[in-house]
Amino acid sequence: MTTSEVQVADFQLSPELLEFQQKVRSYAQQHLGGAAEYDAETKFPREPVEAAGKLGLLRTTVAKEYGGSAMGNLASCVMLEEINAACVSTGVTISVHNSLVNSLLGKWCNAEQKARWFPKLITGEWLGAYCLSEAYSGSDAAALRCTAEKQGDHYVMNGAKLWITTGSDAELFVIFARTAEDRVKGISAFVVEGSWDGVGVGKKERKLGLRGSPTTEIVLENVKVPADCLIDQEGNGFTIALDTLDGGRLGIASQGLGIARAAIDLIGEHLSNQKDKRGRPAASQPDQWQFADLASELDAYRFLTWRAATLRDRGIRCSTEAAMAKSCASRLSNRAARAAVSILGLVGAAGNNPAERLLRDARITEIYEGATDIQRLVIARGLLA
Ligand SMILES: Cc1cc2nc3c(=O)[nH]c(=O)nc-3n(C[C@H](O)[C@H](O)[C@H](O)COP(=O)(O)OP(=O)(O)OC[C@H]3O[C@@H](n4cnc5c(N)ncnc54)[C@H](O)[C@@H]3O)c2cc1C
């Protein structure tokens, strides 16, 4: 692509999507009021996630023939912005389940595999986790060392995955492991069920933000993985991992939008409440300028995110556009949360104010599913190719 190519220009959500957005907003009001508690107690938001399953929010990226609603990426982005504006820990759980696990299985698994796992995943009876990162393999994902050695009708898997979202609460793991030496073509993708012998949850990370979302090590010790749990074909794991991350980044871009929106709303409320002795608006001009800039950027990056989602829904590769959306929205979430804490002052920095939590949560959007500098490399490579 070039920067001058116009690929999508439809600024109006369909009536169905507007109705869906309203439905998710009501869900957020009803079920996501406990964000502060999940954060303070590092407690998994089980009730909201179960409620999301009942309401059909865990099936948006699954085809109708497997019980999904097939609403796609744009709908998922609309949904994830609403959820993350209220509770980021719930947001990341649903984002990983839908964008990294269900999407991947839907695109790369065969019919028999989908029929086996989707019934439990679309209801939330099972939650999914995406296991790519390891101790020596973060941004450089192809450096992974976890192995899966073919022995007759199964593979024997060994290694440890690190920083796995929902690690302690997931029942199904998509695991990327080495089946051959070649750095990229030696990587394969598998489904591994949490109940199998040799699958263990290791240390739980203590984190800056997203404290309600458990991030854990997944230890794999001589796990016997049936050959029919290989996803697609041997050696295609890296392609699957990167393709899936294009969709995942739309989820994190939407998370950034949700955080930014919540922070901007806090600033707006604070400025509206500032009155002079006669009751006239008294917010300072610099604060209003900052508020105006952040709100403008929020609109701009929402369109950037929805453009990438629309391209993906149309089956058009969107690596560059997804990276643009993720890097811009995640950085905005940090600026907006920082501004909220600054403008609200003491109140904003207090532990019981959402601004403080948003600032901690926002930081992580720039790290996972590709750190900001990596997104910038993806964008530059896409434009220069
Ligand atoms: C809360 C949380 C949840 C996570 N959940 C998951 C999960 O569910 N599944 C999963 O597989 N992983 C998960 N991760 C891991 C995450 O994807 C990695 O942290 C991320 O890929 C970055 O890897 P790293 O932390 O090893 O950083 P590094 O790769 O060490 O990078 C550190 C810094 O160096 C920069 N850098 C690295 N290489 C380059 C380069 N070539 N050029 C320029 N700059 C570079 C990066 O931009 C970054 O700023 C999670 C992480 C967090 C924090």
The ligand as an SDF file (V2000), in Angstrom:
LIG
                    3D

 53 58  0  0  0  0  0  0  0  0999 V2000
    0.0980   -8.0660   30.4020 C   0  0  0  0  0  0  0  0  0  0  0  0
    0.7300   -8.8650   29.3100 C   0  0  0  0  0  0  0  0  0  0  0  0
    0.0200   -9.9090   28.7390 C   0  0  0  0  0  0  0  0  0  0  0  0
    0.6040  -10.6790   27.7260 C   0  0  0  0  0  0  0  0  0  0  0  0
   -0.1130  -11.7210   27.1870 N   0  0  0  0  0  0  0  0  0  0  0  0
    0.4710  -12.5220   26.2670 C   0  0  0  0  0  0  0  0  0  0  0  0
   -0.2230  -13.6510   25.7460 C   0  0  0  0  0  0  0  0  0  0  0  0
   -1.4020  -13.8840   26.0610 O   0  0  0  0  0  0  0  0  0  0  0  0
    0.4220  -14.4630   24.8790 N   0  0  0  0  0  0  0  0  0  0  0  0
    1.7020  -14.2350   24.4830 C   0  0  0  0  0  0  0  0  0  0  0  0
    2.2190  -15.0250   23.7020 O   0  0  0  0  0  0  0  0  0  0  0  0
    2.4050  -13.1700   24.9700 N   0  0  0  0  0  0  0  0  0  0  0  0
    1.8120  -12.3110   25.8380 C   0  0  0  0  0  0  0  0  0  0  0  0
    2.5010  -11.2330   26.3430 N   0  0  0  0  0  0  0  0  0  0  0  0
    3.8880  -11.0140   25.9340 C   0  0  0  0  0  0  0  0  0  0  0  0
    4.0160   -9.8450   24.9660 C   0  0  0  0  0  0  0  0  0  0  0  0
    3.4870  -10.1720   23.7250 O   0  0  0  0  0  0  0  0  0  0  0  0
    5.4980   -9.4550   24.9060 C   0  0  0  0  0  0  0  0  0  0  0  0
    5.7580   -8.7990   26.1380 O   0  0  0  0  0  0  0  0  0  0  0  0
    5.8100   -8.5520   23.7430 C   0  0  0  0  0  0  0  0  0  0  0  0
    5.8220   -9.2960   22.5540 O   0  0  0  0  0  0  0  0  0  0  0  0
    7.1630   -7.8570   23.8810 C   0  0  0  0  0  0  0  0  0  0  0  0
    8.1460   -8.7970   24.1610 O   0  0  0  0  0  0  0  0  0  0  0  0
    9.1830   -8.5900   25.3720 P   0  0  0  0  0  0  0  0  0  0  0  0
    8.3640   -8.2270   26.5690 O   0  0  0  0  0  0  0  0  0  0  0  0
   10.0410   -9.7850   25.4400 O   0  0  0  0  0  0  0  0  0  0  0  0
   10.0040   -7.3250   24.9960 O   0  0  0  0  0  0  0  0  0  0  0  0
   11.3020   -7.2640   24.0760 P   0  0  0  0  0  0  0  0  0  0  0  0
   11.0790   -8.0130   22.8160 O   0  0  0  0  0  0  0  0  0  0  0  0
   12.4850   -7.5830   24.8880 O   0  0  0  0  0  0  0  0  0  0  0  0
   11.3170   -5.7230   23.7150 O   0  0  0  0  0  0  0  0  0  0  0  0
   11.6930   -4.7320   24.6690 C   0  0  0  0  0  0  0  0  0  0  0  0
   11.7560   -3.3760   23.9650 C   0  0  0  0  0  0  0  0  0  0  0  0
   12.6980   -3.4260   22.9040 O   0  0  0  0  0  0  0  0  0  0  0  0
   12.1070   -3.0250   21.6810 C   0  0  0  0  0  0  0  0  0  0  0  0
   12.5950   -3.8600   20.5840 N   0  0  0  0  0  0  0  0  0  0  0  0
   12.7390   -5.2020   20.5910 C   0  0  0  0  0  0  0  0  0  0  0  0
   13.2020   -5.6320   19.3960 N   0  0  0  0  0  0  0  0  0  0  0  0
   13.3190   -4.5290   18.6340 C   0  0  0  0  0  0  0  0  0  0  0  0
   13.7420   -4.2900   17.2790 C   0  0  0  0  0  0  0  0  0  0  0  0
   14.1100   -5.2910   16.4930 N   0  0  0  0  0  0  0  0  0  0  0  0
   13.7440   -3.0210   16.8100 N   0  0  0  0  0  0  0  0  0  0  0  0
   13.3520   -1.9950   17.6030 C   0  0  0  0  0  0  0  0  0  0  0  0
   12.9460   -2.1460   18.8890 N   0  0  0  0  0  0  0  0  0  0  0  0
   12.9340   -3.3830   19.3850 C   0  0  0  0  0  0  0  0  0  0  0  0
   10.6080   -3.2270   21.8650 C   0  0  0  0  0  0  0  0  0  0  0  0
    9.8670   -2.3290   21.0700 O   0  0  0  0  0  0  0  0  0  0  0  0
   10.4300   -2.9590   23.3340 C   0  0  0  0  0  0  0  0  0  0  0  0
   10.2400   -1.6020   23.5520 O   0  0  0  0  0  0  0  0  0  0  0  0
    1.9240  -10.4040   27.3090 C   0  0  0  0  0  0  0  0  0  0  0  0
    2.6340   -9.3390   27.8790 C   0  0  0  0  0  0  0  0  0  0  0  0
    2.0480   -8.5640   28.8450 C   0  0  0  0  0  0  0  0  0  0  0  0
    2.8230   -7.4180   29.4270 C   0  0  0  0  0  0  0  0  0  0  0  0
  1  2  1  0
  2  3  1  0
  2 52  2  0
  3  4  2  0
  4  5  1  0
  4 50  1  0
  5  6  2  0
  6  7  1  0
  6 13  1  0
  7  8  2  0
  7  9  1  0
  9 10  1  0
 10 11  2  0
 10 12  1  0
 12 13  2  0
 13 14  1  0
 14 15  1  0
 14 50  1  0
 15 16  1  0
 16 17  1  0
 16 18  1  0
 18 19  1  0
 18 20  1  0
 20 21  1  0
 20 22  1  0
 22 23  1  0
 23 24  1  0
 24 25  2  0
 24 26  1  0
 24 27  1  0
 27 28  1  0
 28 29  2  0
 28 30  1  0
 28 31  1  0
 31 32  1  0
 32 33  1  0
 33 34  1  0
 33 48  1  0
 34 35  1  0
 35 36  1  0
 35 46  1  0
 36 37  1  0
 36 45  1  0
 37 38  2  0
 38 39  1  0
 39 40  1  0
 39 45  2  0
 40 41  1  0
 40 42  2  0
 42 43  1  0
 43 44  2  0
 44 45  1  0
 46 47  1  0
 46 48  1  0
 48 49  1  0
 50 51  2  0
 51 52  1  0
 52 53  1  0
M  END
$$$$
